[in-house]
Amino acid sequence: MTDRDGAADGGALAEFGAFLDALRAALAARAGGDAARDAAWRRVDAGLAAPPQTLRDRSPARQPACDHLAASIAGLATAEADVRRLGDAFAALDSRLDWAGPNERRATPELNVAYADVTLVGPRGLVPSEVVEIGVSLMAPNTTYPDHQHPPEEIYIALSPGEWRQEARPWHEPGVGGLVFNPAGIVHAMRSGPAPFLAVWCLPLP
């Protein structure tokens, strides 16, 4: 992703910029109606205001669950235009991505095959940032990502069918293009049904 001088590949930067622009537009179009979620969204948006200038030099790597990405993107054919744009912008990045991710997120044999994620922006992301973390989760059909929690609050935008749960509340499906807001520290989980699961997550960092 960098040339011999270490300067960022202009094509890669443009593709990451297009994805982040599409993400900001899709989130902005769905903002409103939830004060806590909207405050988190504004922090995410502010953290992405400057175009990416640097990409970490990492070799692309894939996980078995990545075999479901093409079907997930194809499933956006009837989604709203801005959601299709977001999906297409992400698909354009795929050949550059390091899907290896932290091993603890694939801690079981099932998840090691059925789950993958990639951090695009953040302290460990391809685009360095200390103020926001952006990533994508991908799951095979009929997979549950178990209860977990983390200090930062979190916004998901769903790019596929799928369900989320918080604490002991019922599972709910936001629909393709829908938003899910997880307050800081809340226990939450997610699962796919017959179709693969694809979602972008956004965390404003403390």
Phi, psi and omega in degrees: 000354175236158176272186186295334179278354182087359178286146183294141175296119183300323179295318179295317178299319179296320180292318176295319178299320179295320178296313182293324175298317179295322178295312180300319181294317181294320177293317181298323181293340184249004180287160178110144173095351180216107189299315182293316179297319182292326176296319177295318179300318180297323177292319176298313182299317179297324180290343180253008187296323181274135178300147179298137181248339187222141173236134174292144184273097180232145178281138176300144178211145183237161174240162180305324181296340180297343177298344182266359184294316183300319179294323178296316179294319178299329180292349179273005185302329182254010179284171176299153188302319183289331177286321174299318179299318179296315179297317179295321179295323177291317180301326180294338180273344196306319183292348181259356195267145173259098182275008185301311174063167177296134184297331183295341178282349176237049193287341180253158177303323180296310182292330179299332179264326193258354184229143173211151171214164179217134176265116183272319183228138176145183180303328177248013184275169176293326172260114183294138174200142175253002185244344181209149175234129180235132178208177181227135174250140181226130179228147172293162176303150174057047180235141175246127170268119195286175179308136176203169179205160179203154184299316183290146169293168191209140173239130171253145162242124185280130176249018179197170165297157179159164184235152175235154174222143175239131182051229180259017181286164180295154171297145176219150180246118181284342185086159180298127184089354180282159180253147172233130178246123175252110176301160182303130173081357183286142175283129182213161180213169179211156181207153176259159173253226181292338181258156174298160182250131178218128181208149175259132177246145186226122179237118169285125187272148180300000000 
